[in-house]
Amino acid sequence: MRARRLVAAASVAALAVSSLAGCGRSAPDVAAYVGETTYPLSRVDAIYEDAQSTFEEVVRQEAVRAGGTPSPEQLRADVTRQDVVNLLVSLELGRRIVAAKNIQVPDQISPEQLQQQLRVPAAAEYTRLWGEWADMSQVLSQQLPAGELSDDAVMAVYRALQQPAGLEPGMSVEQVRQLFGDGGFVRAGAALSVALQEEAERASTSINPRYQPIGVPSVVSNGQALIFYSLPYIDTDGPVTDISTPEPLPSVEPTGADATEPVAG
């Protein structure tokens, strides 16, 4: 599969949560809990710093070959620690879903396909994890029953994509729906969102307030480039919190009606 064909099955949903104060799952050095799996802040830092250092090295090498000197801004990868936590949590939830449903996830999307437009070299762990997530979310979007589309979901995705995709501000629901096309990939994204929410609840997922809300790592293609962004689906309040009573909102992505296909959430 060529990287330019990657399209996110974008998903978005807000979850009601309750405080976990005093429940033993609020350690300040932990970024997230997913069931018995713990992601310490040190793990997040390691992935983030690896992405930054790997990117910096590549930029420096390219600058040397061109006879120039990169600026500090040019040496900084477009990755945040929030991006890392989003990816780790969504991956763990996705692994649990495919294991429970006995779904096979083929290795189709390589880090090399993503590195140029993700702007993180394929050698970085972050890019390798993204490749795993792209494969997994594509398969889940194909296997899960199609979801529904709502005006709230349309506008939520529109707002999430305004800056990264350079969308015109102030568009109406009708205009955004027209921009997003027939919405087949939207329904696939809605199904992925619901599945992640349900698994988050089953696994008693808890998030450090520093990384709230968690978002679904997503990517869209405009036919020429990949646009990476995230959509919140675990929204929290207070200390590290637990998931309860999810209320899903389906989601969409802005591409031509016949220009794209769902692959990564």
C-alpha positions as CSV (number, residue, x, y, z in Angstrom):
1,M,0.0,0.0,0.0
2,R,1.3,3.4,-0.9
3,A,1.5,5.8,2.0
4,R,-0.5,8.5,0.2
5,R,-3.5,6.2,0.2
6,L,-3.7,6.2,4.0
7,V,-6.8,7.8,5.3
8,A,-8.0,8.0,8.9
9,A,-11.2,6.5,10.0
10,A,-11.5,9.5,12.3
11,S,-13.3,9.0,15.6
12,V,-14.3,11.3,18.4
13,A,-16.3,10.8,21.6
14,A,-16.5,12.3,25.0
15,L,-16.6,10.0,28.1
16,A,-17.9,10.9,31.5
17,V,-15.5,10.1,34.2
18,S,-15.2,9.8,37.9
19,S,-12.3,10.8,40.2
20,L,-9.9,8.0,41.3
21,A,-8.5,9.9,44.3
22,G,-7.5,7.3,46.9
23,C,-8.1,4.4,44.5
24,G,-4.4,3.5,44.1
25,R,-4.2,4.5,40.5
26,S,-3.1,8.1,40.7
27,A,0.7,7.9,40.9
28,P,2.2,11.2,39.8
29,D,4.9,9.4,37.8
30,V,2.4,7.4,35.7
31,A,1.0,8.8,32.5
32,A,-1.7,6.2,32.0
33,Y,-3.1,2.9,33.2
34,V,-4.9,0.5,30.8
35,G,-6.0,-2.4,32.8
36,E,-2.8,-3.9,34.3
37,T,-0.7,-2.1,31.8
38,T,1.1,0.9,33.2
39,Y,2.8,3.6,31.1
40,P,5.2,5.6,33.3
41,L,6.2,9.2,32.5
42,S,9.7,7.9,31.9
43,R,8.4,5.7,29.0
44,V,6.6,8.7,27.4
45,D,9.8,10.8,27.8
46,A,12.0,8.1,26.2
47,I,9.8,7.8,23.1
48,Y,9.4,11.6,22.8
49,E,13.2,12.2,23.2
50,D,14.0,9.4,20.8
51,A,11.8,11.0,18.2
52,Q,13.3,14.4,18.7
53,S,16.9,13.2,18.7
54,T,16.4,11.0,15.6
55,F,14.8,13.8,13.7
56,E,17.5,16.3,14.7
57,E,20.2,14.0,13.5
58,V,18.6,13.5,10.1
59,V,18.1,17.3,9.7
60,R,21.7,18.0,10.7
61,Q,23.0,15.5,8.2
62,E,20.8,17.0,5.4
63,A,22.0,20.5,6.3
64,V,25.7,19.4,6.2
65,R,25.2,18.0,2.7
66,A,23.5,21.2,1.6
67,G,26.2,23.3,3.2
68,G,23.8,25.1,5.6
69,T,23.1,25.3,9.3
70,P,19.6,24.4,10.6
71,S,17.8,26.7,13.0
72,P,16.5,25.5,16.4
73,E,13.0,25.4,15.0
74,Q,14.1,23.3,12.1
75,L,15.6,20.8,14.5
76,R,12.4,20.2,16.4
77,A,10.1,17.4,15.3
78,D,6.3,17.9,15.2
79,V,5.8,15.5,18.1
80,T,4.6,16.2,21.6
81,R,4.4,14.0,24.7
82,Q,0.6,14.2,24.4
83,D,1.0,12.6,20.9
84,V,3.0,9.8,22.5
85,V,0.4,9.1,25.2
86,N,-2.4,9.2,22.7
87,L,-0.6,6.6,20.7
88,L,0.3,4.3,23.6
89,V,-3.2,4.3,25.1
90,S,-5.0,3.8,21.7
91,L,-2.6,1.0,20.8
92,E,-3.1,-0.8,24.0
93,L,-6.9,-0.6,23.7
94,G,-6.7,-1.7,20.1
95,R,-4.6,-4.7,20.9
96,R,-7.1,-5.8,23.5
97,I,-10.0,-5.4,21.0
98,V,-8.3,-7.4,18.2
99,A,-7.2,-10.1,20.7
100,A,-10.8,-10.5,22.1
101,K,-12.3,-10.6,18.6
102,N,-9.5,-12.9,17.3
103,I,-8.8,-10.4,14.4
104,Q,-5.6,-10.8,12.4
105,V,-3.8,-7.6,11.7
106,P,-1.5,-7.8,8.6
107,D,1.7,-5.8,8.6
108,Q,1.0,-3.5,5.6
109,I,1.9,0.0,6.5
110,S,5.6,0.5,7.2
111,P,7.4,3.3,9.1
112,E,9.1,4.2,5.9
113,Q,5.7,5.0,4.3
114,L,4.9,7.3,7.1
115,Q,8.2,9.0,8.0
116,Q,8.3,11.8,5.4
117,Q,4.9,13.3,6.2
118,L,4.8,12.3,9.9
119,R,8.2,14.2,10.0
120,V,9.8,11.6,12.2
121,P,12.4,9.1,10.8
122,A,11.4,5.5,10.4
123,A,14.1,4.5,12.9
124,A,12.3,6.2,15.7
125,E,10.1,4.1,18.0
126,Y,7.3,6.7,17.6
127,T,7.1,6.1,13.9
128,R,7.2,2.3,14.3
129,L,4.3,2.5,16.8
130,W,2.4,4.7,14.4
131,G,2.8,2.0,11.7
132,E,1.4,-0.6,14.0
133,W,-1.5,1.7,14.9
134,A,-2.3,2.5,11.2
135,D,-2.5,-1.3,10.4
136,M,-4.6,-2.0,13.5
137,S,-7.1,0.9,13.1
138,Q,-7.5,0.1,9.4
139,V,-8.5,-3.5,10.1
140,L,-10.8,-2.5,13.0
141,S,-12.5,0.1,10.9
142,Q,-13.2,-2.7,8.3
143,Q,-14.3,-5.3,10.8
144,L,-16.5,-3.4,13.1
145,P,-20.2,-2.7,12.3
146,A,-20.6,0.8,10.7
147,G,-21.5,3.6,13.1
148,E,-23.7,6.7,12.6
149,L,-22.9,10.3,11.8
150,S,-24.1,13.4,13.7
151,D,-23.8,17.1,13.3
152,D,-21.9,17.3,16.5
153,A,-19.4,14.7,15.2
154,V,-19.0,16.5,11.9
155,M,-18.2,19.8,13.6
156,A,-15.9,18.2,16.2
157,V,-13.7,16.7,13.5
158,Y,-13.9,20.0,11.5
159,R,-12.6,21.9,14.5
160,A,-9.8,19.3,15.1
161,L,-8.7,19.6,11.5
162,Q,-8.9,23.4,11.0
163,Q,-5.3,24.1,11.9
164,P,-3.5,21.0,10.6
165,A,-5.5,20.9,7.4
166,G,-5.8,24.6,6.9
167,L,-9.6,24.5,6.7
168,E,-11.5,27.7,6.4
169,P,-13.0,28.8,9.8
170,G,-16.6,29.5,10.4
171,M,-18.1,26.9,8.0
172,S,-21.6,25.7,8.6
173,V,-22.6,22.0,9.2
174,E,-24.0,21.8,5.7
175,Q,-20.7,23.2,4.2
176,V,-18.6,20.8,6.3
177,R,-20.8,17.8,5.3
178,Q,-20.3,18.7,1.7
179,L,-16.6,19.0,2.2
180,F,-16.4,15.6,3.9
181,G,-18.1,13.7,1.1
182,D,-20.6,10.8,1.4
183,G,-19.4,9.8,4.9
184,G,-18.7,6.1,4.5
185,F,-15.3,6.4,6.2
186,V,-17.1,8.5,8.9
187,R,-19.3,5.6,9.9
188,A,-16.2,3.4,10.0
189,G,-14.6,5.9,12.3
190,A,-17.7,6.1,14.5
191,A,-17.5,2.3,15.0
192,L,-13.8,2.5,16.0
193,S,-14.6,5.3,18.5
194,V,-17.3,3.3,20.1
195,A,-15.1,0.2,20.3
196,L,-12.2,2.2,22.0
197,Q,-14.6,3.7,24.5
198,E,-16.1,0.3,25.4
199,E,-12.7,-1.2,25.8
200,A,-11.4,1.8,27.9
201,E,-14.3,1.2,30.3
202,R,-13.7,-2.6,30.5
203,A,-10.0,-2.0,31.2
204,S,-10.6,0.7,33.8
205,T,-8.4,3.1,31.8
206,S,-7.0,6.0,33.9
207,I,-5.2,9.0,32.6
208,N,-2.9,11.4,34.4
209,P,-4.4,14.9,34.3
210,R,-1.3,16.2,32.5
211,Y,-2.4,14.2,29.4
212,Q,-6.2,14.8,29.5
213,P,-8.0,14.5,27.2
214,I,-6.6,11.5,25.3
215,G,-7.1,11.6,21.6
216,V,-7.3,9.1,18.8
217,P,-4.2,9.3,16.6
218,S,-5.7,10.0,13.1
219,V,-4.5,10.8,9.6
220,V,-6.2,12.0,6.5
221,S,-5.1,12.3,2.9
222,N,-6.1,15.2,0.8
223,G,-4.8,13.4,-2.3
224,Q,-1.4,15.0,-2.1
225,A,-0.3,14.8,1.5
226,L,-1.0,13.1,4.8
227,I,-2.3,15.2,7.6
228,F,-1.8,13.9,11.1
229,Y,-4.1,15.0,14.0
230,S,-5.9,13.7,17.0
231,L,-9.5,13.7,18.3
232,P,-10.4,13.5,22.0
233,Y,-12.1,10.3,23.2
234,I,-11.2,10.1,26.8
235,D,-12.1,13.4,28.4
236,T,-11.3,13.7,32.1
237,D,-11.6,16.0,35.1
238,G,-9.5,16.1,38.2
239,P,-6.8,13.6,39.3
240,V,-5.9,10.5,37.3
241,T,-9.4,9.3,36.4
242,D,-11.4,6.2,35.6
243,I,-13.8,5.7,32.6
244,S,-17.5,5.4,33.2
245,T,-20.7,5.8,31.2
246,P,-19.3,6.5,27.7
247,E,-21.4,8.6,25.3
248,P,-20.1,8.2,21.8
249,L,-20.0,10.8,19.1
250,P,-19.2,9.5,15.6
251,S,-16.6,11.3,13.5
252,V,-15.5,12.1,10.0
253,E,-12.6,13.3,7.9
254,P,-12.4,16.0,5.2
255,T,-11.5,14.4,1.9
256,G,-13.3,14.1,-1.4
257,A,-16.1,11.6,-1.5
258,D,-14.3,9.3,-3.9
259,A,-10.7,10.2,-3.1
260,T,-10.0,8.2,0.0
261,E,-10.6,5.0,1.9
262,P,-10.5,4.4,5.7
263,V,-7.3,2.9,7.1
264,A,-6.1,4.5,10.3
265,G,-7.7,6.0,13.3
